């Protein structure tokens, strides 16, 4: 099997007998063993991976298929519960040894679709909500994940390992989670497709939470087609998660992926998330020209102006919800070694040499001081967030009769710096879609000195199919993605 065999190819090979599920798993395991020492993307391999593959091969031979992903190896972000031998710790030594009693609902859905859970990926510890100066992709359990395009560069976070693993061909596709930017930023910076869906399209049950008003899992894959196939398996209503009760999932997301999907589509060009990088601006302009060539009608500019109005209130909500939601998760998992945020903070202090060698836990300490979710301050901040974030998008799209909005997802990856933490260079978009709960997809757009940058499309609730269709049409026309080469530092060779 050659590198980067996409899910439809793998499905075809398995059906024809050219490859078995076991052979595909063996390929990924060998590749992880050979290359992941450079990136540290995979935190844990499922010890049952090969036996599961053999079982799926036997089921196929007997004419019994579990679903459309039968035998396809998928990696999960390590904050997602699996009821097997693998741990769920959110990358933290404070929960080391914790094994969930049952699968998260989305993992159950994946298994029903036939997916083979290959292992779990590293992440920014506690979904990047431990410190005010954290280093994306670092966890006390897994160490520092590195960008496969330039190993001295950030993978972004918090779904760092999932993005790197998909980009580096360590799996067919991966699942990440996002509260604000944690799928789309690492997807963009590692040159893959990432989809943060409408809040409630995918169940949150069995995921170590950050904040229930914004948390969502989503697919991370090398192509739009693979993201659509994975989304299809994930988008299932969960009786334990009330947010999914109003879900409007499509019967078949991949059916929307057709050439010509952008013809006549009205897209709003936001320019106030571009930052100061002139090379990023050049890549964005080329992407806009491609969209025009494909028949999209660009409304330029169509700036989303009010994001700064809810920056402080968003943090306030996250602090309140992190404490309440994490405590609730730990109470539902009595086998966990720590039973509350307070106990985790105390553990981190005792084990600071191992847990906090580079940065502290200021965010956790701030959250611990917050009151309950009945607090007037929390409720006021939540109302402000929801009202402003949704109104900003709704009004802009209504005014210009838009199908979606465009933005550069991020600037290129910055240097890993554990001394100072993340040094975001400016530019990039995630908060409006995250706070509103609206869908957001990023697709590879080009390169700046060999470092990938993505194009974001975001829109109204339950518009995932339309966003996937637009992203697919752009992807097929642009054809910009180049596989990573695990270089020590960035190169001008791949500059777009």
N, C-alpha and C positions, 0 to 999 in steps of 0.2 A: 504494500500500500504506500503510495507516494504521500508526501506531506500535503496537508490541507485538503483532504478529501471531505467534501461538504456532506451534510446530512442526506440530501437526496441521492448523492452518489453512494454513500454507505448503505442506504436502504436498498438501492438497486443491486449492489454487490452481494448483500446478504440474501436477497430474494433469489438471485441467480445461482447462488452457491459458490460464487467466486471468492467470497470471504465469509468467515464465520464470525459470530459475535466474540468468541474467544480470541480469534486472531486480531480483531480490531482492538480489544482491550489490551492484548499483549503489545501491540504497536504503541498505544498511548503510554503504557507503563514503562516501556523501554525509553521512549522519548522523554518522559518526566525524569527518569533516573539519570539520563545522559545530560539533560540541559537545565533542569530546574535548580541545580546547585548554583546557577548563575542568577536566577530570578527569585527563588524562594516563594513561588506562587502557590504551590500545593502544600497545605498544612498536614494533610493526613490522607492516606490511601485506604480505601475500603478493603479490609482484609478478605472480604467475601467476593471481591470483584470477579475473579476468575471462575469461582464456582457458580456465581450468578450467571455469567456468560455461558457456561456449559449448560446450565439449566434452561436458559432461553434458547440455545441452539437445539436442545432436545425437544422443547415445546414446539419450536418451528417445524422440526422434522416430523412431529406428530400432527401437524396441521392446526396447532393451537397458538394464536397470536394474541398477546395482551392488548396491543394497540398500535397506533401508527409509529411510535418510537421504539418498537420492539428491538432490544439489544443495542440501542444507541447510547454510548457512554456520556454522561452528563456530570459535571462538577458543581457542587453547591458551596455557596459562601458559608463559612463555618459558624455563623450565628443562626443557622436553620437546623432545627431538631431532626435527627434521624433515630429511629428506634432500633438501633443496631449496635455494633461494637465501636462506632466512631463517637468522638466527643463533640459536645456543643459548648463552647466557652466564650464566644465572641472575641477570641484571641487572647483572653486574659488568664494569667496564672491563678487568679482568684477563683476561677471555676475549673481549674485543671482537674481532670478525672470525671467531670460531669457527663453522664450519658443519659439522654432522654429516654423515658419509658416508651414513647411512641413517636412515629413520624409526624412532622408538621403536616398540615392538611395539603399543602402544595406538593410535598414529597409523596404523599399517598396518591395524589393526582398524577404525578410523573410516573410512578410505578404502575398505575393502572394503564397509562398510555404506553407502557413497555420500556420506559427509560431505565438504563442501568446506572445506578448511582456509583460513580467511579471513586469519589473521594470528596474532600472538603478543601476549600481554598483559604489562604491567609487574608487578612483584612486589617484595616486601621482599627486598632483595639477599641472595643465598645462603640463601633461604628463611628469612630473619630469624635467621640463626645466625652473624652476624659480630661483633656487639657486645652488651654487657650493657645498653646504653641506646639501642637503635636506635629509629628512627621508622618505624612500620609503613607500608608502601606506598612507601618511598623506595628507589631504587637509583641507583648512580652512572651507569648507562647511561640510565635512563629518567626520573630526577627523582622528584618527589612525586606519587603518585596521590591523588586527592581524592574524598571521599564525595559522590555526586550529590544527596543529600538536603540537605546543608549543606557547602559547599565548604571551610569552615574546619575540618571534622571529619575524623577518621581513617577510612580505608576498612578498617581492621584488616589483618591479613596472615597468612601471606605471600601468599596467592592474591588479592592486592588487586585487580589489574587484571581478573582473570577475573570477580570478583564485581561490580565496578563496570560492566564492559562488559555483563554480562548484565542488570543492573538498569537500565542506561541505554539498553537496546535497541540496542546496537552489534553484536549478533550474535543468532542464534537461541538459542544456549546456549554455554557455555564449559566447559573442563576445568581444574580446579585440582589441587593436590597438598597433602597434609597429613602432617605428622609429629606435631604436637600443636596442634590448633585452626586450622590454616592454611586449611582449607576452611570449617569451620562458623562460625568467628568472622567472617570477611568476608562470608559469606553472610547471617548474622543481621544484621549492622550495615548491610548494603546492601539489606535487604528482599527477599531471594530464598531459594530452596531450595538447600541444599547437602547432599551425601551423602558422608561418609567411610565407605567400605565395609569389610567384613572384610578384614584383611590377607591378600592372596593372591587376592582376587576379580578384581583388575585388575593386569596386569603392571607391574613396576617397571623393566623393561629399557629403556634409552635415556632415562632421566630422571636429570638431575644430582641425586645423592642427598644426603640429610642423614643418615639413619640407617635401615638396612635393616630393623631390627626393628619400626619404626613407620611407615615411609613408605608412602603410598598415594595414587594419583590418584583423582579422583572427579568426578561431574557437578555443575555449578553452573548453575541455570536459574531462570526466573521462576515456574514451576509444577512441581508434583510430577509431572504427566504428562510434561513435557519431561525432567525428571531421570530418570524411568523409561526413557524411550525412549533417552536417551543412555547410561544404564547398560547397557542391553541390548547396545549396540554395543561397549562397552568390556570387558565381562565375558567374556573369552576366555582360555583356557589358553595359556600361553606356555612352550615347551620350554626357553627360556633362563632362566626364572624359576621355581625349584623351589617357591616359595611358592604358585604357582597349581596345583600338581599335585593338591591336595586340594580345589580349588574346587568349590562346589556351586551354580553359577549356575542361575537359573530359566530355563525355556524362553522365557517372555514376562513380564517384570515388569509391563508395562502391563495385563495381564489381571487383575492383583490389585487394580486401582484401581476400586473399586465403592462407591457410597453404602451406608451401613450397616455398613462394615467395623469400626467401633469398638464395635458392639453386643456386649456380653458380654466385651469385652477387659478384662483386669485390668492396670491401670497403676499403678506405684509413684510417688508424688509425693515427689520429693526437695526438701527446703527448705533444705538447708545450702549450696546454691550460689546463693542468692538475693541475697546482699549486703545493703547498707543502703539502697538506693534505694526509697523508698515507692511511687513511681510505677511502677517495674518490678514491684513486688509486686502492685499493682492490676491491671496488664495480665496477669500470671500468673494471678491469681484469676479473671479473666474467661475466660481460656483454659480453666482447670479447669472452670468452670461450663459452657462449651460442650461439653467432653468428656463431662461428666455427662449433659447434655441429649441427646447422641448415643448414650447407652447404655453408655458405658464405666464400669467399676467401678473407682473410685479408692481405692487403699490409701494413706492419708494420716495421718502421714508414713511414708515408706519411705526414710530417709536413707542415703546411701552415705558411710560415716564414715571410711574408711581411706585416702583419697587422699593426705593429708599424709605418710603413712608412707613413700611412695616418691618424693617430690619430688626429694630430693637424689640418689638412685640413678638416677632417670630422666636427670637432667643428666649424670651420670657416663657412662651408656651412650651418650648422644648425642655426647659429646665423643670417646669412643673410636671410635664408628662413623663419625662425620663424617670424621675423618682417614683411616681405612682405606677407606671407601667412596668418598670423593672421589678419593683417590689411584688407586683401582682404575678409576674412570670415566675419569680423565685418561689412564691408561695404555692404555685401550681406544680412545682417541681421539688418535692420534699427531699429528693435524693441529692439535690445540689449542695455543694460544700459550704456555700454562703447563702443566707436566707433573706438578705436585705441589702440595699445600697449602703446603709450604715456599716454593715459587716464587711462589705467589699472595700470601702474606704479604709477601715481599720486594718484589713489584711494588707492593702497596698502600702500603708505606712510602715507596718512591721517588716514587710519584704521589699522595702523601697530600693535596695541595691539591685534586685532582680527585676522588679516591676517598673521602676521609675528611674532608670539610669540616665535618660535624656530629658524627659519632661514629666511634669507632675500630674495632678488630678484636680485642677482648679474647677473645671466644669462640674465634676461630680460633687465637690464640696459646695458649690453654689446651688446645685439641685437639691442636695440634702437639706438645705435651709428653707426650702419652699414648703408651703402648706399643702392642703388637699386640693383636689380638682373642683371643690365647691367654693374656693376662694374667689372673691369678687375681682381681684386683680387678674387672676388667671382667666376668668370668664370674659373680662373686658378685652384682654389681649387676644384671646381666641376669636372673639367676634370681630375685632378690628382686622386681624389677619385675613380671615375668610372674606369679609366684605371688600376690603381694598384689593386683595390679590385677584379675586374673581371679577370684580368690577373693572379693573384695569384691562384684563384680557377681553372680557365680554364687550365692553364699550368700544374698544378699538376694532374688534372684529365686526361688530355691528355697523359701526360708522363707515367702514370701508368694504363691507360685504365680503369678508375674507374667509377662505377655507382653512388657512393656517398662517402662523407667523414664523419668520425665519430669524436665526441668529447664529453667529459662530458659537459653538458649544464652549470652547475654552481657547486660550492661547496655548502654545506648545509647552511641553513638560519642562519644569524648572529643576534645578539641581537638588538632589537629596542633601539635606543639611540638618543633621540631628542636633547641632548646637543651637541654631536659631529656630528650627521648625520650618513649616511650610512658608515659602515666600511667594505668594501668589502674584504673578506679574501683571495682573489687570486684564480685563477682557473676559468674556464668558458669561454664560447664562444658565441659571437653574432655578432660582428662588421663586419666580412667579408661578411656574408650573407646579413646583413642589408645595408651596403654601396653599395654592388654590385647590390642589388635588387633581389637576388636569393632566392629560397625557403629554409625553415629551419623548421624542426619538432623536437620536444622533446617528449620523451616517458618515463614513470617512469622506473628507472634503479635499484633502491635499496634505502637503508637508511643508514644514519650515525647517530648513537645514536637517532634513531626514527625520524630523519629529512629527508625528501625525497630528492633525487637527480635524475636528468634526464639524459638520453642519447640523444645527438643531432645527427641527420642525415641531411646533407645539400648537395645541388648539383646544377646542371645547371638549367637555366630558364625553367619553365613549367614542371618540373619533379615531381610535387606534387604527382601524382598517384604512381610513383615508390617509393617515400619516404614513402607514406602512407602504401604501400604494405610491405615494409621492416619493418617499425615500427610495423605493425600489426603482422607479423610473430614473431618478437621478443617479443612483448607484450603477445601473446598467449602462447609462450613457457616459458617465464620468470615468469609470473603471480606474480609480486612482490607487486602490489599496495595493501595497507591496508588503510581503511578509517580512517580519523582523529578522535581523541577522545577529542579534546579541552582541552588538558593537560595544566597546568600552566607553565610547562617548559619541556624540552626534556627528553626523557627516553631512556635508553639503551635497552629496551625490544624489539624494532623493528630494532635493528642494523642488517644490512644484513650480 
